[in-house]
Amino acid sequence: MIQKPDTFRTLIARMGGPASFGAKIGVGEWTAIGMKRRNSVNPTHWAKLLEAAKEDGMLLTTDDLVNMRLARSSKQETAA
């Protein structure tokens, strides 16, 4: 069984990088690059992201995405 990605950066990489990821969720490459750089994907894209991940053989849930977002937030708070 493939381990689920624990960050949005890892998820984007596993989905083929920013260009491929962007095409799969319906955003441009530069938008996807920004998402990877920020380690964040806006929740408005999560439905398409989950669908694309499933097509790529990844079984992600909304809870997984929430946990990635929360982990990102807690890291930012500790850095401040």
C-alpha positions as CSV (number, residue, x, y, z in Angstrom):
1,M,0.0,0.0,0.0
2,I,1.3,3.4,-0.9
3,Q,1.7,5.8,2.0
4,K,-0.5,8.9,1.8
5,P,1.3,12.2,1.2
6,D,1.5,14.3,4.4
7,T,2.0,17.7,2.7
8,F,0.6,19.4,-0.3
9,R,4.1,19.7,-1.7
10,T,4.4,15.9,-1.6
11,L,0.9,15.5,-3.1
12,I,1.7,17.8,-6.0
13,A,4.9,16.0,-6.7
14,R,3.2,12.6,-6.6
15,M,0.6,13.8,-9.1
16,G,3.3,14.6,-11.6
17,G,4.5,18.0,-10.6
18,P,2.9,21.5,-10.9
19,A,2.1,21.3,-14.6
20,S,0.4,17.9,-14.4
21,F,-1.2,18.7,-11.1
22,G,-2.6,22.0,-12.4
23,A,-4.1,20.3,-15.5
24,K,-5.7,17.7,-13.4
25,I,-7.5,20.2,-11.1
26,G,-8.1,22.8,-13.7
27,V,-5.6,25.6,-12.8
28,G,-2.6,26.9,-14.7
29,E,0.9,25.8,-14.1
30,W,1.9,29.0,-12.4
31,T,-1.0,28.7,-10.0
32,A,0.0,25.2,-9.2
33,I,3.7,26.3,-8.7
34,G,2.4,28.8,-6.2
35,M,0.4,26.1,-4.4
36,K,3.5,24.0,-4.2
37,R,5.7,26.9,-3.0
38,R,3.1,27.8,-0.3
39,N,2.5,24.2,0.6
40,S,-1.2,24.9,0.4
41,V,-4.2,24.2,-1.9
42,N,-7.3,26.3,-1.5
43,P,-10.3,24.3,-0.3
44,T,-12.2,25.5,-3.4
45,H,-10.0,23.0,-5.4
46,W,-10.3,20.1,-3.0
47,A,-13.2,18.3,-4.8
48,K,-11.3,18.2,-8.1
49,L,-8.1,17.3,-6.2
50,L,-9.7,14.3,-4.5
51,E,-11.2,13.2,-7.9
52,A,-7.8,13.5,-9.6
53,A,-6.0,11.8,-6.8
54,K,-8.4,8.9,-7.0
55,E,-7.8,8.6,-10.8
56,D,-4.1,8.5,-9.9
57,G,-4.7,5.6,-7.5
58,M,-4.4,7.6,-4.3
59,L,-7.2,7.1,-1.7
60,L,-7.3,10.6,-0.1
61,T,-10.1,12.0,1.9
62,T,-11.2,15.5,2.9
63,D,-9.8,14.6,6.4
64,D,-6.4,14.0,4.9
65,L,-6.5,17.4,3.2
66,V,-7.6,19.1,6.4
67,N,-4.8,17.4,8.3
68,M,-2.3,18.7,5.7
69,R,-3.7,22.2,6.1
70,L,-3.6,22.0,9.9
71,A,-0.1,20.7,9.9
72,R,1.0,23.6,7.7
73,S,-0.8,26.1,10.0
74,S,0.9,24.7,13.1
75,K,4.3,24.9,11.5
76,Q,3.7,28.5,10.6
77,E,2.7,29.4,14.2
78,T,5.8,27.8,15.7
79,A,8.0,29.7,13.2
80,A,6.5,33.0,14.2
